[in-house]
Amino acid sequence: MMDALYSGITGLNGFQAALNTQSNNIANVSTIAYKSDNISFADQMYQNSIGKGVGVEMVDKNFKQGNMKLTNGAFDMAIEGKGFFIVKGDTNEPFYTRAGNFIMSEDGTLRLPTGEQVQGIPSTNTVVLSTDPNTIFTTSYSKFLGSQVISTDGNNIVETINSKSTDYTLSAVNDEDIKKGNGYKTSDTKISDIDALASYYRTELSAYGKSPQDGVVPTQQVSTMTFDISKLVNDLDSVEITVGATTYRQSFETDAITTLNNFADKISQGQSLVASVDAVGNMTITSMLPGKEVLVADAKIINGASPSLPYPVIDTTKAITGSGRAKIDTIEIALKDAIEIAGGKYLKMSSVVNTNDLATKTMDELQMKLDILKISESPFGTPEVEDGLIFLKQGDNRFVIGKIVTAVFSNESGLDAKGDNLYSATKKSGDFIFATIENKIQGKTLELSNSDLSEGLVDLMVFQRAFEASSRSITTSDEFLKTALALKK
């Protein structure tokens, strides 16, 4: 009788614990990334083959993936697969969480609503090429020139290249007369040259992004020829050449040198062309586009209606096409020079996230304000997340600012739940390992609770009936005991 009484009490205690566990699951059915608790029981010791009741064997977490919900929240993230976000509190102790309802704090760092800082690998930002050293993108850099994401080494190294300039359409002016005959440019031609170089740069930058390689340095095409100045003597004479799809012709003016200077200036007004001539009639025509070939043909002097023979011999050093990083770097220098000739300023910035050998890297907070990162005068950009990589988009430019790293454990059931969706490592869980192929991180998405409401309600009914049955065994044992005591009377 006493044994039955004791067994009934253990049943009450056990099902009270089960009720508490399942009630907690139901209460957290809407908690972000909540992992439900599973309670399991074990029978207690036996005496003469008769059991002594039940005990709670363990309460462990069910780390089954919860459903994903698209939220469009700027900083919301969800882990698809195994693993945990790594966060740190004021004590600098690491905690682990599946909840990705992150916010940007006042200091610009990415945090949980409870204040823990999200850990990751921040980018390194470098001014690569600039008219003014040690600068950032200010509002004066209003002209977009290029932006590209470049992934190398199995996507372990991600770089964003961003280039902008001041408004060269406002700063460009005509060259002074001293430049006549030596690459003389008008303001409109300078703008046209920059536009052509910028378009070429963006095209090659995109090609490099698809197939990164060191590549080969391109060269500019240079064509030289000599015009016989003794044949340019009167108003019936002229000089002519075909460059690309355009035929340039200059009538005699004043004298042979003046005529050839004006002729060179006319060619220099062609897009991406620079022509110069010396005092003895040697002319050079250079393409401003490295790696691009252009037709230069049919150079001649015309006396009246008849070409003067022999024609000038055109000697062309063909452009080397080039490829890869070497090509875009060369094009970029040409673009920068053209912008500075137009009175503008050029700035290119590189941001790199390197996640090779994560075990050797130092995790840190992730800064989300571009001004604090010394990238842009304007602090804010639109966040974009691609498998843990965080980009901030500002206009047409896109900057990589860091990568969130995740942790996996050999025994995640051994983690110690701390509340606030946080876990800490224990001896049972073992130390964390950086996740590599175990998961993907989705942006603008949250993982929902994996607590099953319908299953929980069914369990509550079972626990209720079991609790009632255990209480009944106690009352029945009590009745037995009373009957036994009454026998002595």
C-alpha positions in Angstrom: 0.0 0.0 0.0 2.8 2.4 0.9 4.5 1.5 -2.4 1.4 2.3 -4.4 1.1 5.6 -2.5 4.6 6.5 -3.3 4.2 5.5 -7.0 1.2 7.7 -7.2 3.1 10.6 -5.8 5.9 10.1 -8.3 3.2 10.1 -11.0 1.8 13.4 -9.8 5.3 14.9 -9.7 6.2 13.5 -13.2 3.0 14.7 -14.9 3.2 18.1 -13.2 6.7 18.4 -14.8 5.2 17.3 -18.1 2.4 19.8 -17.8 4.9 22.6 -17.1 7.0 21.5 -20.1 4.1 21.4 -22.6 2.6 24.6 -21.2 5.9 26.3 -21.9 5.9 24.9 -25.4 2.3 26.2 -26.0 3.2 29.6 -24.5 6.1 30.0 -27.0 4.2 28.9 -30.1 4.8 32.4 -31.5 8.3 32.9 -30.2 10.9 33.5 -33.0 13.0 30.4 -33.6 11.8 28.8 -30.3 12.8 25.1 -30.0 10.2 23.0 -28.2 11.1 20.9 -25.1 10.6 17.1 -25.1 10.2 15.4 -21.7 10.9 11.8 -21.3 10.3 9.5 -18.3 12.0 6.4 -16.9 10.6 3.9 -14.5 12.3 3.8 -11.1 13.9 1.0 -9.2 12.2 -2.3 -8.6 11.8 -4.5 -5.6 10.7 -8.1 -6.0 9.8 -7.2 -9.6 7.4 -4.4 -8.4 8.2 -1.0 -9.7 8.6 2.1 -7.4 7.1 4.7 -9.7 8.3 7.1 -12.4 10.9 9.8 -12.7 11.7 12.5 -15.2 14.6 11.1 -17.2 15.4 14.3 -19.1 14.0 17.4 -20.7 15.8 18.1 -24.0 15.3 20.5 -26.9 13.9 19.6 -30.2 16.1 21.4 -32.7 14.0 20.5 -35.7 13.9 23.3 -38.3 11.0 25.7 -37.8 8.9 27.1 -40.7 10.3 30.1 -42.5 8.4 33.4 -42.8 9.2 36.1 -45.3 9.1 39.3 -43.3 10.8 41.9 -45.5 12.4 43.2 -42.3 15.7 44.9 -43.3 17.8 43.1 -40.8 15.8 39.9 -40.3 17.7 36.7 -41.0 17.0 33.0 -40.7 19.3 29.9 -40.7 18.2 27.2 -43.1 19.8 24.0 -41.8 21.9 23.3 -38.7 23.7 25.9 -36.6 23.4 29.0 -34.5 24.1 32.7 -34.8 26.9 33.8 -32.4 26.2 36.8 -30.2 28.0 38.5 -27.2 26.6 40.3 -24.3 28.1 42.9 -22.0 30.3 40.3 -20.3 31.8 39.3 -23.7 30.6 35.8 -23.1 29.5 34.1 -26.3 25.9 32.9 -26.6 24.2 31.1 -29.5 20.7 31.7 -30.9 18.5 30.7 -33.8 16.6 33.9 -33.6 17.5 36.3 -36.3 15.2 39.3 -35.5 18.2 41.6 -35.5 18.1 45.4 -35.2 20.6 48.2 -35.8 21.5 49.9 -32.6 22.2 53.6 -32.1 25.9 53.0 -32.5 25.3 51.2 -35.8 26.1 47.7 -34.7 23.9 44.7 -35.5 22.2 43.4 -32.3 19.4 41.3 -30.9 16.5 43.3 -29.4 17.9 42.3 -26.0 21.2 44.0 -26.7 23.6 41.2 -27.6 25.9 42.0 -30.5 25.9 39.8 -33.5 29.3 38.4 -34.3 30.9 38.0 -37.8 33.9 38.9 -40.0 33.9 42.6 -40.8 35.1 43.9 -44.1 38.3 45.7 -44.7 37.8 48.9 -46.6 40.6 50.5 -48.7 40.8 53.6 -50.9 42.4 52.1 -54.0 42.6 55.0 -56.4 41.7 58.6 -55.7 42.3 62.1 -56.9 42.4 63.2 -53.2 44.0 60.6 -50.9 42.2 59.3 -47.7 38.7 60.4 -48.7 35.2 58.9 -48.6 32.2 59.2 -50.9 30.7 62.6 -50.2 27.7 64.2 -51.8 30.0 65.9 -54.2 30.8 62.4 -55.7 27.5 62.4 -57.6 28.5 60.5 -60.8 28.2 56.7 -60.7 31.0 55.0 -62.6 30.9 51.4 -61.6 30.0 48.8 -58.9 30.8 45.1 -58.9 30.8 42.1 -56.5 33.8 39.8 -57.1 33.9 36.3 -55.5 37.1 34.3 -55.5 38.6 31.3 -53.7 35.4 29.3 -53.6 33.4 32.4 -52.5 35.6 32.6 -49.4 36.9 36.0 -50.5 34.3 38.6 -51.6 35.2 42.0 -52.8 33.1 44.9 -53.8 34.6 47.6 -56.1 32.9 50.9 -56.2 33.8 54.0 -58.3 32.4 57.5 -58.4 33.4 60.9 -59.5 32.4 64.5 -59.0 30.2 66.0 -61.7 32.6 66.4 -64.6 29.8 67.8 -66.8 29.9 71.0 -64.7 33.7 71.2 -64.3 34.7 70.5 -67.9 36.0 73.5 -69.9 37.6 74.0 -73.3 41.4 73.6 -73.4 43.5 76.8 -73.7 44.7 77.7 -77.2 48.2 76.7 -76.2 47.0 73.0 -76.6 46.1 73.6 -80.3 47.5 70.8 -82.3 48.4 68.7 -79.3 45.3 66.8 -78.1 43.1 69.9 -77.9 39.7 69.1 -76.4 36.5 71.1 -76.0 34.4 70.7 -72.8 31.8 68.6 -74.7 34.4 66.3 -76.1 35.9 65.8 -72.6 32.5 64.7 -71.4 32.0 62.4 -74.3 35.4 60.8 -73.7 34.6 60.2 -70.1 31.2 58.7 -70.9 32.8 56.3 -73.4 35.5 55.3 -70.9 33.0 54.8 -68.1 30.8 52.6 -70.2 33.8 50.6 -71.3 35.0 50.3 -67.7 31.6 49.0 -66.4 31.5 46.4 -69.2 34.9 45.1 -68.4 34.3 45.3 -64.7 31.2 43.1 -65.1 33.2 40.6 -67.3 35.9 40.4 -64.6 33.3 39.8 -61.9 32.0 36.8 -63.8 35.5 35.3 -64.4 38.1 36.8 -62.0 41.7 36.4 -63.0 44.9 38.5 -62.8 44.9 38.8 -66.6 47.1 40.8 -69.0 47.7 44.5 -69.2 46.0 46.1 -72.3 47.7 48.8 -74.4 46.4 51.7 -76.4 46.5 51.7 -80.2 48.9 54.4 -81.6 49.1 55.3 -85.2 51.7 57.6 -86.7 52.2 59.2 -90.1 54.0 62.1 -91.8 52.3 64.7 -94.0 54.5 66.5 -96.5 54.0 70.2 -95.4 55.5 71.4 -98.7 52.3 70.2 -100.4 50.0 72.4 -98.3 50.5 75.8 -99.8 47.2 77.4 -100.9 43.4 77.5 -100.5 42.9 74.6 -103.0 44.8 72.2 -100.7 43.3 70.0 -97.9 44.3 67.1 -95.7 42.1 64.0 -95.0 42.1 60.7 -93.0 39.5 58.1 -91.9 39.4 57.1 -88.3 36.8 54.6 -87.3 33.6 55.3 -89.2 34.4 59.0 -89.6 36.4 60.7 -92.4 38.0 63.9 -91.1 38.9 66.7 -93.6 40.6 70.0 -93.1 41.0 72.8 -95.7 44.1 74.9 -95.9 44.2 77.8 -93.4 47.0 80.4 -93.2 49.9 77.9 -93.6 50.7 74.2 -93.5 51.4 74.0 -89.7 48.2 75.9 -88.9 46.3 73.6 -91.2 47.7 70.5 -89.6 47.1 71.8 -86.1 43.5 72.4 -86.9 43.3 69.0 -88.5 44.7 67.3 -85.4 42.2 69.3 -83.3 39.3 68.1 -85.4 40.4 64.5 -85.0 40.7 65.0 -81.2 37.1 66.0 -81.1 36.3 62.4 -82.1 35.2 60.3 -79.2 38.1 58.7 -77.3 40.7 60.0 -79.8 43.8 62.2 -79.2 45.7 63.6 -82.1 48.9 65.7 -82.1 51.2 67.0 -84.8 54.7 68.6 -84.7 56.3 71.3 -86.8 57.5 69.0 -89.5 54.2 67.2 -90.2 54.6 64.1 -88.0 51.1 63.2 -86.7 50.2 60.8 -83.9 46.6 59.5 -83.3 46.0 57.6 -80.0 42.9 55.7 -78.9 42.0 56.6 -75.3 40.4 53.1 -74.8 43.1 50.6 -73.7 42.7 47.3 -75.5 40.4 48.7 -78.3 41.4 48.8 -81.9 40.2 51.5 -84.3 40.6 51.8 -88.0 43.0 54.5 -89.1 43.3 54.6 -93.0 43.4 56.7 -96.1 45.6 59.5 -94.9 46.2 61.9 -97.8 46.8 65.5 -98.9 44.6 66.7 -101.7 45.8 69.4 -104.1 42.7 70.9 -105.7 40.7 67.8 -106.8 43.6 65.4 -107.0 45.3 63.4 -104.3 48.9 64.1 -103.8 51.1 61.1 -104.3 52.6 59.2 -102.6 50.1 58.8 -99.7 51.5 59.1 -96.2 52.5 55.7 -94.7 50.4 54.9 -91.6 52.4 52.9 -89.0 50.0 51.5 -86.4 51.0 49.8 -83.2 48.0 47.6 -82.5 46.3 47.5 -79.1 46.9 44.5 -76.9 43.4 43.5 -75.8 44.3 42.6 -72.3 42.2 40.7 -69.7 41.2 40.3 -66.1 42.1 42.6 -63.2 45.0 44.1 -65.1 42.7 45.3 -67.8 40.1 47.0 -65.6 43.0 48.6 -63.6 44.4 50.1 -66.8 41.1 51.3 -68.1 40.4 52.8 -64.7 43.6 54.8 -64.8 42.6 56.1 -68.2 39.2 57.0 -66.8 40.6 58.8 -63.8 43.0 60.8 -66.0 40.1 61.8 -68.3 38.0 63.0 -65.3 40.9 65.0 -63.9 41.5 66.6 -67.3 37.9 67.7 -67.2 38.4 69.2 -63.7 36.7 66.4 -61.8 37.8 64.1 -59.0 37.8 60.3 -59.0 37.4 57.9 -56.2 37.5 54.1 -56.1 37.0 52.0 -53.0 37.5 48.3 -52.4 35.7 46.4 -49.5 36.8 42.8 -48.9 35.5 40.0 -46.6 37.9 37.1 -46.3 36.5 34.0 -44.6 39.4 31.7 -45.3 40.7 29.8 -42.3 37.9 31.0 -40.0 39.5 29.4 -37.0 42.3 31.9 -37.3 40.1 34.9 -37.8 38.9 37.2 -35.0 35.1 37.6 -34.8 33.9 41.1 -34.1 30.7 43.2 -34.1 29.3 44.2 -37.5 29.0 47.9 -38.1 26.0 48.9 -40.3 26.7 52.6 -40.8 28.7 53.6 -43.8 30.0 56.9 -42.3 31.5 55.0 -39.3 33.0 52.6 -41.7 34.6 55.6 -43.5 33.0 54.5 -46.8 30.4 57.2 -47.3 29.4 60.5 -45.8 25.8 59.3 -45.8 25.5 56.7 -43.1 22.6 54.7 -44.4 22.1 52.1 -47.1 19.6 49.4 -47.9 20.7 46.1 -46.3 20.9 43.0 -48.5 21.8 39.5 -47.2 23.2 36.8 -49.4 24.0 33.6 -47.4 25.4 35.6 -44.5 27.1 38.2 -46.5 25.8 41.7 -45.6 25.7 44.3 -48.3 24.6 47.9 -48.0 23.3 49.4 -51.2 23.5 53.2 -51.7 22.1 54.4 -55.0 23.8 52.3 -57.7 26.7 51.4 -55.5 26.8 48.2 -53.4 29.3 47.7 -50.5 30.0 44.4 -48.7 30.4 45.2 -45.0 30.8 41.8 -43.4 29.7 38.2 -43.1 27.7 36.6 -40.3 29.3 33.4 -39.2 27.4 30.5 -37.6 28.3 27.8 -35.2 27.5 24.1 -35.0 27.9 21.7 -32.2 28.6 17.9 -32.1 25.8 17.6 -29.5 23.5 20.5 -29.8 21.1 18.8 -27.3 23.8 19.5 -24.7 23.4 23.3 -25.0 22.1 25.1 -21.9 19.0 27.2 -22.6 19.4 30.6 -20.9 16.1 32.3 -22.0 15.7 35.2 -24.4 16.3 32.6 -27.2 19.9 32.2 -26.1 22.0 29.1 -25.4 25.4 28.6 -23.9 27.9 25.8 -24.6 28.5 23.1 -22.0 30.8 20.1 -21.6 28.0 18.0 -23.1 27.6 20.2 -26.2 31.3 20.6 -26.7 33.0 23.7 -28.2 31.4 25.2 -31.3 32.7 24.6 -34.8 32.3 27.2 -37.6 29.6 26.1 -39.9 30.7 25.7 -43.6 28.3 23.6 -45.6 25.7 22.9 -42.8 23.5 25.8 -43.5 22.5 28.9 -45.5 21.4 32.3 -44.2 18.3 33.8 -45.7 17.7 37.6 -45.5 14.3 39.3 -44.8 13.2 36.0 -43.3 12.6 34.7 -39.8 12.4 31.1 -38.5 9.2 30.5 -36.6 8.7 28.4 -33.4 8.7 24.6 -34.0 6.2 24.1 -31.2 3.2 22.2 -32.5 0.0 23.6 -30.9 -2.2 20.7 -31.9 0.3 18.1 -30.6 0.6 20.2 -27.4 -3.1 20.2 -26.7 -3.3 16.5 -27.2 -0.4 16.0 -24.8 -2.1 18.2 -22.2 -5.2 16.0 -22.3 -3.0 12.9 -21.9 -1.1 14.5 -19.0 -4.4 15.5 -17.4 -5.8 12.0 -17.5 -2.6 10.5 -16.3 -2.4 13.0 -13.4 -6.0 12.2 -12.5 -5.2 8.5 -12.6 -2.1 9.0 -10.4 -4.2 10.9 -7.9 -6.7 8.1 -8.0 -4.1 5.6 -7.1 -3.1 7.7 -4.1 -6.7 7.9 -2.9 -7.2 4.2 -3.5 -4.0 3.4 -1.5 -5.3 5.6 1.2 -8.5 3.7 1.3 -6.6 0.4 1.5 -4.6 1.8 4.4 -7.6 3.0 6.3 -9.2 -0.5 5.8 -6.0 -2.2 7.1 -5.9 0.1 10.1 -9.6 -0.6 10.9 -8.9 -4.3 11.0 -6.9 -3.8 14.3 -9.9 -2.4 16.0 
